[in-house]
Amino acid sequence: MSASGAAVRTDRLEEFLKAPRRALWVMALPMMAGMTVHTTYLIADTAFIGTLGTDALAAATFVAPLFFLTMALTMGLGTAVTAMVAQAVGRGDAAAADAAAGTAIGTGLLLGIAFGGVGLAGGPTMLELLGAEGRVAELGWSYFRVLALFMPLFFVSSVLRSILTGEGDAKTPMIVLTVATVANIGFDALLILVLDFGLPGAAFATVVSVLISVSSFAVLLIRRKTAFVRLRPSMLIPRVAVLGPLAGLAIPIAASMIVMSVGTMLYNWLLSDFGAVAVAAYGAASKVDMIVVLPIFGLAGAAVTVVGMFAGAGRSDLVRSTALYTYRWAISLAAIIGGAAFLSSGVIVRIFTDDPRAIEIGTTYLGYMIFAYPMMAVGMTTGRLLQGLGHGLPALMITTLRVLIIGVPTAFFAVRVVGQSVEGVWVGILSGGVAATIASVLMVRRLMWRADPTLKATARA
């Protein structure tokens, strides 16, 4: 590579090293915007499907858990390649960045083909096991079949987006995501409302949007001269030396998402003791969690790239100072937004339900969560920071402790053994947050302050 080419491929690192705090926001703000766009899409997509009737909405709901497993894996693989590319950028190791990117793309393709094949072969049986029957099951299969057929696109799209993020470019993925989302909503309207394709039309609209994303990201990575990663066909064969570190990050991240999903199902199971109104109230009020978590998720996601680059560059001082800066902002935003959500909780819950009892339960839930949100910020930020350094297991351990070891058992004891009201479930959620916060502090202290936080990143040089 020429000297000028090398300079182009490392200028993002120099920019971040000169202004580390600004670097965090350069990454975080586009991520927040992108997640806001994605949330808008989810609402719009659900609204379009809702126009097809209750059976169609129920069918899409039954498909959701199956598709969630795919999303968990794509997120795990995406975060892993972001961290590995960022570390390689920090080291100035273009070959390692290319190898990580190529292996992730190849692995994503293989996983997409495997999961798509399983979905096409066993989709109807899976939907039946989840409780879908009759017309709902038929509609669910017509929807899931399209998604399963194009499953590799979802994996590749996530990986390509994450490669750009690992290079320190969050703006381009946000723009592409916005264009794809607008296209998705437009095709939803065309295929569902105009051409009357029904539920498969919603699936095809999603596939078209993902195809737009894949095409855009691929062209950018192949043709853009400022990209750190250089994509070549030979790179797409997974390399054994890269698969280990990639899986070491990706699998725990995916498992963490599954643990959270299982936890939600178990909390719903306990709440069902108090009737459907309690479950509905939890579902409505927990939508506020998405609003509070969105900026925290953006900050924590940005930290994966920024901390990964600093670790690869061997700058333990910047790793630690960036970590503290991220914690301060994440906790502050959680407290401010959570407090505002509680003060307006009655109005917010009424958006989703007009049942007086549900509104009362939902408001009480948010009263407990005002204390839990800052702790969620600590746990989420800790997991992401350590992932940026190359540690995958801590986030899984923190999530498992919060949900399955402390949260759900405490809620079970409060409700089923002691006989507390619905607030026993909220106590369980809060208890899990306390335990996870303590564990987060201990892990960060051990891995980031007592030890050199750059060791794993620099060892790959």
VOGU-3710 file (C-alpha; in Angstrom, 3 decimals, decimal comma):
1> msasgaavrt> 0,000/0,000/0,000  1,227/3,505/-0,785  2,004/6,015/1,941  -0,950/8,159/0,896  -3,238/5,106/0,939  -2,057/4,202/4,421  -2,764/7,726/5,600  -6,283/7,613/4,226  -6,921/4,332/5,992  -5,785/5,601/9,399
11> drleeflkap> -7,053/9,184/9,470  -10,181/8,197/11,437  -7,999/6,815/14,211  -5,948/10,014/14,386  -9,143/12,066/14,521  -10,481/9,972/17,423  -7,170/10,047/19,304  -7,067/13,854/19,134  -10,625/14,310/20,429  -11,750/11,148/22,264
21> rralwvmalp> -14,890/12,651/23,813  -16,012/14,101/20,512  -15,328/10,697/18,944  -17,901/9,073/21,214  -20,617/11,494/20,090  -19,567/11,279/16,436  -20,427/7,597/16,685  -23,319/7,772/19,159  -25,564/10,416/17,581  -25,960/8,654/14,198
31> mmagmtvhtt> -26,567/5,381/16,053  -29,328/6,999/18,108  -30,870/8,439/14,951  -30,666/5,061/13,227  -32,375/3,292/16,113  -35,098/5,939/16,150  -35,689/5,305/12,445  -35,790/1,544/13,066  -38,322/1,983/15,882  -40,459/4,082/13,543
41> yliadtafig> -40,304/1,288/10,979  -41,431/-1,315/13,535  -44,443/0,808/14,457  -45,343/1,495/10,808  -44,879/-2,154/9,779  -47,136/-3,304/12,608  -49,731/-0,722/11,609  -49,753/-1,937/7,982  -50,061/-5,563/9,067  -52,868/-4,508/11,416
51> tlgtdalaaa> -54,908/-3,344/8,410  -55,050/-6,995/7,290  -57,013/-7,979/10,387  -56,540/-9,688/13,732  -55,500/-13,038/12,243  -52,656/-11,436/10,276  -51,439/-9,505/13,319  -51,554/-12,673/15,423  -49,663/-14,577/12,712  -46,886/-11,983/12,633
61> tfvaplfflt> -46,738/-12,138/16,440  -46,222/-15,916/16,323  -43,399/-15,479/13,781  -41,651/-12,868/15,962  -39,919/-15,349/18,352  -38,529/-17,327/15,394  -37,182/-14,200/13,736  -35,816/-12,974/17,088  -33,330/-15,852/17,170  -31,971/-14,669/13,825
71> maltmglgta> -31,754/-11,083/15,061  -29,909/-12,227/18,184  -27,270/-13,970/16,090  -26,930/-11,116/13,599  -26,476/-8,657/16,443  -23,888/-10,906/18,084  -21,958/-11,365/14,854  -22,238/-7,664/14,024  -20,974/-6,440/17,388  -18,121/-8,950/17,285
81> vtamvaqavg> -16,857/-7,793/13,880  -17,243/-4,139/14,927  -14,949/-4,729/17,913  -12,388/-6,719/15,905  -12,245/-4,213/13,042  -11,990/-1,292/15,495  -9,087/-2,969/17,304  -7,363/-3,606/13,966  -7,812/0,059/13,016  -6,238/1,017/16,339
91> rgdaaaadaa> -3,238/-1,190/15,591  -3,062/0,021/12,001  -3,362/-3,621/10,955  -5,252/-3,565/7,646  -4,688/-7,280/6,999  -6,340/-8,229/10,313  -9,277/-5,922/9,592  -9,726/-7,502/6,156  -9,521/-11,006/7,643  -12,082/-10,234/10,378
101> agtaigtgll> -14,468/-8,642/7,887  -14,156/-11,429/5,339  -14,574/-14,182/7,923  -17,628/-12,460/9,394  -19,253/-12,097/5,956  -18,532/-15,722/5,058  -19,793/-16,928/8,432  -22,896/-14,779/8,091  -23,647/-16,289/4,695  -23,277/-19,825/6,039
111> lgiafggvgl> -25,433/-19,092/9,090  -28,050/-17,423/6,927  -28,230/-20,420/4,599  -28,396/-22,820/7,567  -31,090/-20,905/9,459  -33,052/-20,269/6,271  -32,933/-23,962/5,399  -34,126/-24,988/8,847  -36,907/-22,400/8,639  -38,077/-23,601/5,220
121> aggptmlell> -37,981/-27,248/6,304  -39,578/-26,890/9,713  -41,431/-23,578/9,720  -44,991/-24,972/9,911  -44,031/-27,320/12,740  -42,318/-24,506/14,654  -45,383/-22,276/14,370  -47,594/-25,130/15,542  -45,367/-25,685/18,581  -45,647/-21,972/19,395
131> gaegrvaelg> -49,446/-22,313/19,456  -50,504/-21,090/16,010  -53,548/-22,880/14,615  -55,758/-22,901/11,544  -55,810/-19,745/9,442  -53,358/-17,989/11,767  -50,829/-20,795/11,238  -51,312/-20,617/7,444  -50,809/-16,847/7,426  -47,771/-17,156/9,687
141> wsyfrvlalf> -46,166/-19,662/7,322  -46,860/-17,483/4,264  -45,043/-14,662/6,066  -42,142/-16,622/7,567  -41,478/-18,596/4,365  -40,461/-15,417/2,517  -38,181/-14,274/5,350  -36,549/-17,713/5,618  -35,921/-17,852/1,858  -33,896/-14,619/2,002
151> mplffvssvl> -32,346/-15,200/5,434  -28,697/-14,820/4,261  -29,425/-11,188/3,356  -30,212/-10,331/6,976  -26,907/-11,747/8,211  -24,817/-10,105/5,495  -26,530/-6,735/5,933  -25,766/-6,734/9,665  -22,116/-7,669/9,091  -21,518/-5,071/6,360
161> rsiltgegda> -23,087/-2,328/8,477  -20,970/-3,380/11,446  -17,749/-3,317/9,402  -18,345/0,348/8,591  -19,141/1,032/12,238  -15,900/-0,657/13,265  -14,022/1,678/10,909  -15,478/4,625/12,807  -18,218/5,478/10,316  -21,671/5,528/11,944
171> ktpmivltva> -23,127/8,193/9,663  -23,147/6,122/6,468  -24,990/3,131/8,043  -27,554/5,562/9,474  -28,186/7,105/6,033  -28,473/3,699/4,353  -30,759/2,453/7,128  -32,986/5,503/6,731  -33,276/5,030/2,952  -34,007/1,312/3,389
181> tvanigfdal> -36,618/2,026/6,059  -38,428/4,576/3,906  -38,364/2,041/1,058  -39,757/-0,635/3,378  -42,654/1,563/4,452  -43,319/2,537/0,823  -43,343/-1,077/-0,336  -45,563/-1,997/2,634  -48,110/0,510/1,364  -47,758/-0,653/-2,250
191> lilvldfglp> -47,829/-4,413/-1,670  -50,401/-4,481/1,140  -52,779/-1,610/0,434  -52,550/-1,276/-3,355  -51,599/-4,683/-4,796  -53,315/-6,663/-2,013  -50,435/-9,125/-1,494  -51,512/-9,601/2,100  -49,083/-10,699/4,804  -46,458/-12,019/2,326
201> gaafatvvsv> -46,385/-8,469/0,959  -45,064/-7,232/4,324  -42,341/-9,884/4,186  -41,362/-8,959/0,613  -41,226/-5,271/1,613  -38,776/-6,177/4,372  -36,678/-8,262/1,971  -36,498/-5,391/-0,539  -35,293/-2,997/2,173  -32,593/-5,435/3,310
211> lisvssfavl> -31,520/-5,965/-0,314  -31,122/-2,184/-0,658  -28,974/-2,175/2,496  -26,759/-5,055/1,361  -26,238/-3,551/-2,084  -25,429/-0,090/-0,711  -22,999/-1,336/1,929  -21,246/-3,682/-0,506  -20,740/-0,957/-3,129  -19,404/1,425/-0,483
221> lirrktafvr> -16,939/-1,083/0,922  -15,747/-2,235/-2,496  -15,451/1,123/-4,242  -14,912/3,735/-1,520  -11,256/4,785/-1,315  -11,536/5,948/2,305  -12,633/2,541/3,614  -10,145/0,810/5,925  -11,397/-2,665/4,997  -10,821/-3,849/1,443
231> lrpsmliprv> -13,316/-6,494/0,341  -12,175/-9,209/-2,072  -13,883/-12,511/-3,013  -11,005/-14,546/-1,543  -11,647/-12,950/1,853  -15,101/-14,539/2,174  -13,701/-17,952/3,106  -13,803/-18,061/6,945  -10,340/-18,261/8,512  -9,897/-20,609/11,452
241> avlgplagla> -7,587/-18,185/13,267  -10,295/-15,498/13,161  -13,293/-17,732/13,901  -12,245/-18,317/17,528  -12,154/-14,650/18,626  -15,216/-13,876/16,490  -17,282/-16,655/18,065  -15,930/-15,762/21,505  -17,643/-12,397/21,185  -20,651/-13,229/19,012
251> ipiaasmivm> -22,036/-16,235/20,889  -22,228/-14,586/24,358  -23,827/-11,458/22,858  -26,499/-13,514/21,100  -27,031/-15,584/24,249  -27,517/-12,388/26,274  -30,387/-11,352/24,007  -31,987/-14,763/24,344  -31,679/-14,587/28,147  -33,469/-11,223/28,127
261> svgtmlynwl> -36,226/-12,639/25,951  -36,660/-15,646/28,249  -36,759/-13,286/31,229  -39,586/-11,272/29,667  -41,573/-14,461/29,083  -41,039/-15,559/32,696  -42,080/-12,168/34,087  -45,219/-12,366/31,929  -45,872/-15,844/33,323  -45,721/-14,523/36,892
271> lsdfgavava> -47,855/-11,505/36,039  -50,515/-13,783/34,568  -51,383/-14,694/38,188  -52,954/-11,238/38,407  -54,902/-11,499/35,166  -54,477/-10,324/31,601  -54,702/-6,707/32,728  -51,374/-7,005/34,586  -49,651/-8,524/31,550  -51,113/-5,807/29,323
281> aygaaskvdm> -49,979/-3,095/31,752  -46,441/-4,471/31,776  -46,403/-4,673/27,994  -47,619/-1,078/27,687  -45,383/0,451/30,356  -42,300/-1,463/29,230  -42,541/0,358/25,887  -41,155/3,302/27,867  -38,046/1,188/28,495  -37,319/1,384/24,762
291> ivvlpifgla> -37,435/5,182/24,880  -35,127/5,394/27,889  -32,708/2,754/26,619  -32,389/4,164/23,084  -29,798/6,901/23,844  -27,973/4,603/26,263  -27,809/1,908/23,608  -26,416/4,448/21,154  -23,724/5,591/23,574  -22,791/2,068/24,583
301> gaavtvvgmf> -22,713/0,947/20,944  -20,432/3,856/20,072  -18,128/2,837/22,916  -17,500/-0,537/21,232  -15,823/1,217/18,301  -14,077/4,025/20,176  -12,746/1,865/23,008  -11,813/-0,871/20,528  -9,687/1,577/18,522  -8,010/2,974/21,634
311> agagrsdlvr> -7,300/-0,542/22,914  -5,791/-1,559/19,573  -3,605/1,555/19,703  -2,392/0,538/23,172  -3,859/3,667/24,799  -5,072/2,352/28,167  -5,377/5,957/29,411  -7,939/6,788/26,724  -9,765/3,498/27,250  -10,287/4,325/30,926
321> stalytyrwa> -11,155/7,992/30,469  -13,623/7,147/27,680  -15,210/4,501/29,879  -15,768/6,973/32,732  -17,114/9,598/30,322  -19,543/7,067/28,807  -20,742/5,964/32,249  -21,406/9,559/33,321  -23,501/10,338/30,287  -25,342/7,007/30,223
331> islaaiigga> -26,337/7,231/33,892  -27,316/10,902/33,581  -29,475/10,298/30,509  -31,134/7,282/32,144  -31,961/9,303/35,249  -33,255/12,348/33,347  -35,314/10,489/30,731  -36,520/7,933/33,273  -37,611/10,701/35,635  -39,460/12,499/32,842
341> aflssgvivr> -41,138/9,230/31,857  -42,332/8,665/35,426  -43,705/12,199/35,757  -45,700/11,719/32,553  -46,376/8,003/33,090  -50,155/8,358/33,212  -50,228/10,046/29,819  -47,744/7,596/28,278  -49,515/4,432/29,453  -52,852/5,813/28,207
351> iftddpraie> -51,427/5,782/24,679  -51,402/1,977/24,806  -54,423/1,230/27,023  -57,465/2,986/28,470  -58,097/0,409/31,211  -57,919/2,240/34,597  -56,414/-0,766/36,390  -53,793/-1,251/33,673  -52,890/2,438/33,863  -52,491/2,177/37,633
361> igttylgymi> -50,268/-0,916/37,389  -48,192/0,597/34,580  -47,651/3,813/36,520  -46,466/1,836/39,545  -44,065/-0,112/37,348  -42,480/3,114/36,086  -42,189/4,297/39,696  -39,914/1,331/40,381  -38,076/1,649/37,080  -36,957/5,214/37,815
371> faypmmavgm> -34,448/3,538/40,148  -33,705/0,674/37,761  -32,900/2,733/34,649  -29,545/4,111/35,918  -28,567/0,578/36,889  -29,554/-0,652/33,431  -27,273/2,044/32,036  -24,359/0,725/34,101  -24,905/-2,890/33,060  -25,430/-2,124/29,378
381> ttgrllqglg> -22,427/0,212/29,204  -20,207/-2,280/31,001  -21,083/-5,073/28,598  -20,388/-2,937/25,534  -17,156/-1,468/26,859  -15,780/-4,913/27,606  -16,923/-6,222/24,217  -14,924/-3,419/22,623  -11,884/-4,702/24,511  -12,509/-8,255/23,289
391> hglpalmitt> -14,305/-9,722/26,339  -17,574/-11,435/25,364  -18,574/-13,368/28,481  -18,995/-10,501/31,002  -22,126/-9,138/29,284  -23,711/-12,603/29,287  -22,791/-13,117/32,945  -24,251/-9,734/33,929  -27,481/-10,336/32,003  -27,874/-13,866/33,366
401> lrvliigvpt> -27,304/-12,627/36,917  -29,783/-9,764/36,485  -32,534/-11,835/34,914  -32,294/-15,554/35,647  -30,272/-15,772/38,874  -31,661/-12,799/40,844  -34,553/-11,082/39,032  -36,946/-13,907/38,163  -36,295/-16,029/41,317  -36,839/-12,962/43,555
411> affavrvvgq> -40,080/-12,153/41,739  -41,175/-15,803/42,009  -40,452/-15,851/45,745  -42,282/-12,565/46,298  -45,372/-13,545/44,326  -45,708/-17,321/44,728  -44,173/-17,878/48,174  -44,737/-14,676/50,150  -47,934/-13,809/48,297  -47,117/-10,224/47,414
421> svegvwvgil> -49,118/-8,230/44,911  -48,019/-7,462/41,367  -45,372/-5,194/42,871  -43,460/-8,319/43,860  -42,503/-8,677/40,186  -41,240/-5,088/40,104  -39,173/-5,802/43,228  -37,619/-8,763/41,417  -36,688/-6,616/38,426  -35,164/-3,983/40,701
431> sggvaatias> -33,238/-6,599/42,714  -31,755/-7,990/39,529  -30,623/-4,480/38,587  -28,852/-4,018/41,918  -26,996/-7,326/41,577  -26,016/-6,596/37,964  -24,713/-3,143/38,896  -22,490/-4,553/41,626  -21,208/-7,250/39,266  -20,560/-4,644/36,554
441> vlmvrrlmwr> -18,457/-2,484/38,863  -16,420/-5,480/40,011  -15,815/-6,701/36,446  -14,778/-3,292/35,135  -12,484/-2,773/38,098  -10,782/-6,118/37,470  -10,581/-6,037/33,662  -10,112/-2,324/33,018  -8,302/-0,876/36,039  -6,435/-3,669/37,782
451> adptlkatar> -5,354/-5,180/34,451  -4,130/-3,564/31,257  -7,362/-3,121/29,199  -5,438/-3,168/25,915  -3,928/-6,645/26,315  -6,402/-8,649/24,210  -6,514/-6,041/21,437  -2,758/-5,610/21,141  -2,071/-9,356/21,467  -3,669/-9,878/18,036
461> a> -1,043/-7,777/16,342
//
